[in-house]
Amino acid sequence: MELIITVHDIKKNEEVKTFLTIAETQMRVLGYTEHSFRHVGIVSGTAGNIMEHLGYSEREVELARIAGYLHDIGNAVNRNDHAHTGAIMAYQLLTKIGMDYNEAADIMAAIGNHDEHTGTAVSNISAALILADKSDVHRSRVRNTDFSTFDIHDRVNYAVERSVISVDKENKTADLVLKIDTAICPVMDYFEIFLVRMTMNRKAAAFLGLQFQLFVNDSRLV
């Protein structure tokens, strides 16, 4: 029997908790930034807010929230190809607990296309997920506690004191606003690491009929 699955159901699901716990353990061992409960919670909320502010239906908003919460479970298997692995894992999990096949497939496609190396916006949900995921850059995600051993990824993330993405339906814009401590990381280092992600954000915003804009320390750069 098909059920109306919500993000609250997903957050309570023990299998999801297990996947995210294992994913975080692996990412910590590999030296990556945080990709577990904090990150997926923020991405889930942001993706839903983007859809809501653009006037999509309550159900589409909820599907975006679910996609956001599940988008990184593939890291429980391996960082490489985690988007595709996670997409299949999510579809199997969602249909197993009773979600409509079409809804589960929409979420699968969004998760399968969220990685900048292999994906792009293919639906409204996937576009919202991309914008939400790529905007979560912040020092709280850095796991390395030894500043002297920071690589460029650690420095860039640690330098970001504030990161907020917002959409404006009337003005047709998607604004990513960052506050960066340039004593830790020059703005150019941010672009060196995140240029591909910013291009993905621009395409995702365009899919939603928006113009992507990047503001760093009160200056518009894109």
C-alpha positions in Angstrom: 0.0 0.0 0.0 1.3 3.4 -1.0 1.8 5.8 1.9 2.3 9.6 2.2 5.9 9.6 3.4 7.2 12.8 5.0 10.7 14.0 5.9 9.8 13.3 9.6 9.3 9.7 8.7 12.7 9.7 7.0 14.5 11.3 10.0 13.0 8.7 12.3 14.0 5.7 10.1 16.6 3.6 11.7 18.1 2.5 8.3 18.6 6.1 7.3 20.3 6.8 10.7 22.6 3.9 10.1 23.5 5.0 6.6 24.3 8.6 7.7 26.3 7.4 10.7 28.5 5.1 8.6 28.8 7.8 5.9 30.1 10.3 8.5 32.6 7.7 9.8 34.0 7.1 6.4 34.2 10.8 5.5 35.9 11.6 8.7 38.5 8.8 8.1 39.1 10.1 4.5 39.5 13.7 5.8 36.5 15.2 4.2 34.3 17.9 5.6 31.1 16.9 7.5 28.5 15.2 5.4 26.1 13.7 8.0 23.2 14.8 10.2 24.1 18.5 10.3 24.7 18.9 6.6 21.7 16.8 5.4 19.4 18.6 7.9 20.4 22.0 6.5 20.2 20.9 2.9 16.8 19.3 3.5 15.4 22.5 5.1 16.9 24.8 2.5 15.7 22.7 -0.5 12.2 22.8 0.9 12.4 26.5 1.5 13.5 27.2 -2.0 10.6 25.2 -3.4 8.1 26.8 -1.0 9.2 30.4 -1.8 8.9 29.7 -5.5 5.3 28.6 -5.0 5.5 24.9 -5.6 2.9 22.5 -4.1 3.2 21.3 -0.5 4.0 17.8 -1.8 6.8 19.0 -4.1 8.2 20.9 -1.1 8.1 17.8 1.0 9.8 15.7 -1.7 12.6 18.3 -2.0 13.0 18.0 1.8 13.2 14.2 1.6 15.7 14.4 -1.3 17.8 16.8 0.7 17.9 14.6 3.8 18.8 11.4 1.8 21.1 12.9 -0.8 24.4 11.9 0.8 23.6 8.4 2.0 25.7 6.9 -0.8 28.8 8.0 1.2 28.0 5.0 3.4 29.3 2.9 0.5 32.0 5.0 -1.0 32.7 8.7 -1.7 33.3 7.9 -5.4 30.0 7.8 -7.3 28.1 8.4 -4.1 25.3 10.3 -5.9 24.4 7.3 -8.1 24.8 4.7 -5.3 22.8 6.9 -3.0 20.0 7.4 -5.6 19.5 3.7 -5.9 19.7 3.2 -2.1 17.1 6.0 -1.6 14.7 4.5 -4.2 14.9 1.0 -2.6 14.4 2.4 0.9 11.5 4.7 0.0 9.5 2.1 -2.0 10.2 -0.5 0.8 8.5 1.8 3.3 5.5 2.4 1.0 6.2 5.5 -1.0 4.6 5.9 -4.4 6.9 4.7 -7.2 6.8 8.0 -9.1 7.6 10.1 -6.1 10.5 7.8 -5.1 11.8 8.0 -8.7 11.7 11.8 -8.6 13.8 11.7 -5.5 16.1 9.1 -7.0 16.7 11.3 -10.1 17.4 14.4 -7.9 19.9 12.5 -5.7 21.5 10.9 -8.8 22.2 14.4 -10.3 23.4 16.4 -7.3 27.1 15.8 -7.7 28.9 18.5 -9.8 31.1 16.0 -11.6 28.3 13.8 -13.1 25.0 15.6 -12.6 22.9 18.7 -13.5 19.4 20.0 -12.8 16.8 17.7 -14.4 13.8 18.7 -12.4 12.6 21.3 -10.1 13.4 19.1 -7.1 16.9 18.4 -8.4 17.5 22.1 -9.0 16.4 23.0 -5.5 18.6 20.2 -4.1 21.7 21.4 -6.0 21.3 25.0 -4.8 20.8 23.9 -1.2 23.7 21.4 -1.2 26.3 23.7 -2.9 25.4 26.6 -0.6 26.3 24.8 2.6 29.9 26.0 2.9 30.8 26.8 6.5 33.6 26.4 9.1 31.5 24.1 11.2 31.9 21.4 8.5 35.7 21.3 8.9 36.7 18.2 10.9 40.5 18.8 10.9 41.4 20.5 14.2 45.0 21.2 13.3 45.1 24.5 11.4 48.7 24.0 10.4 47.7 21.0 8.3 44.7 22.5 6.6 44.6 21.9 2.8 42.8 24.4 0.5 39.4 22.7 1.1 39.8 23.1 4.8 40.9 26.7 4.5 38.0 27.7 2.2 35.4 26.1 4.4 36.9 27.4 7.6 37.1 30.9 6.2 33.3 31.0 5.6 31.7 32.5 8.6 28.2 32.8 7.0 26.5 31.3 4.0 22.9 31.9 3.1 21.0 31.2 -0.1 17.7 32.8 -0.9 15.4 33.0 -3.8 13.1 35.8 -5.0 10.2 34.7 -7.2 9.2 38.2 -8.1 12.7 39.4 -9.1 13.7 35.9 -10.5 16.9 35.7 -8.6 18.8 33.1 -6.5 21.3 34.8 -4.2 24.2 33.1 -2.4 25.6 35.4 0.2 28.9 34.6 1.9 30.9 36.2 4.6 34.5 35.1 4.2 37.5 35.8 6.5 40.0 36.8 3.9 42.9 36.5 6.4 42.3 32.8 6.4 41.4 32.3 2.7 41.6 34.8 -0.2 38.4 35.0 -2.3 40.3 33.6 -5.3 40.9 30.4 -3.4 37.2 30.0 -3.0 36.7 30.3 -6.7 39.6 27.8 -7.4 37.7 25.2 -5.4 34.1 26.1 -6.1 34.0 27.3 -9.7 32.5 24.1 -11.0 29.9 24.2 -8.2 29.0 27.8 -9.0 28.5 26.9 -12.6 26.2 24.1 -11.4 24.3 26.5 -9.2 23.9 28.9 -12.2 22.4 26.1 -14.3 20.1 24.9 -11.4 18.9 28.5 -10.9 18.2 28.8 -14.6 16.2 25.6 -14.6 13.9 27.3 -12.0 13.7 30.4 -14.1 16.1 32.4 -11.9 19.4 34.3 -12.3 22.1 33.0 -9.9 24.0 35.8 -8.1 27.0 35.4 -5.7 27.8 38.0 -3.1 31.0 37.8 -1.0 31.6 40.3 1.8 28.8 42.5 0.4 30.3 42.6 -3.1 28.6 41.0 -6.0 31.0 38.7 -7.9 28.7 36.8 -10.2 
